């Protein structure tokens, strides 16, 4: 199955309808504050720092969409690409593509990338990075529209594990956002979904490391405000998509290398 080259495959790696019930955490700000936030440029949103928490090291294009556990630093990657002289016209095959961090770096150098990834969910986000939306500026607007929807908030169907990973106010906001995205008919639904998925580790009040959870080890959540972080993540994604001036020469293959 091929994903990428400006499109997602005939059947996406995972359906919104297949999402497992979510989880719990801290109160989110009122939607009354969103119009002012939405009026800012993506650059201003990227600099927004919820709760005074550090945003971590400087990010490169397409590197902050989802934190994959088998990752490596951008500097290490660039050193590896330099060592094998990857330049314009080079072709690189990555049999363990993950979220295509290597692929994005190869494409940025003008090379061709072929990635193989066995995990359907991870292959999906990798393919999204190489899609070429016509108007990337619509992504943030789609996120604002989703936040304005009155989604389902009940926690009755959430599992014990999920409930143990978040406090109730935060979990309520996450569940509401999940329901609103699932009900949306926006062409940006998959991007909205990934902005939400990427927040789960940040908003958990126990130690988590996808795909593993350690609910017995409490911690302070890195992100307090679900709605604002959601828009911030969308602004990162939008800025990355806008930075690419031509379709990516890349293909993601969903399969076992």
Secondary structure, DSSP 4 states (H G I P E B T S, - for coil): -EEETBB--SS-SS-GGGPPP---B-PPPPGGGHHHHHTS-HHHHHH--GGG----SPPPTTSSS---TT---HHHHHHHHHHTT--TT-EEEETT-TT-HHHHHHHHTT-EEEEEES-HHHHHHHHHHHB--S-TTHHHHHHHHHHTS------TTS-HHHHHHS-HHHHHHHHHHHHHHHH---TTHHHHHHHHHTTHHHH-SEEEETTEEEEEEE---S---HHHHHHHHHHHHHHHHHH--S---EEEEES--
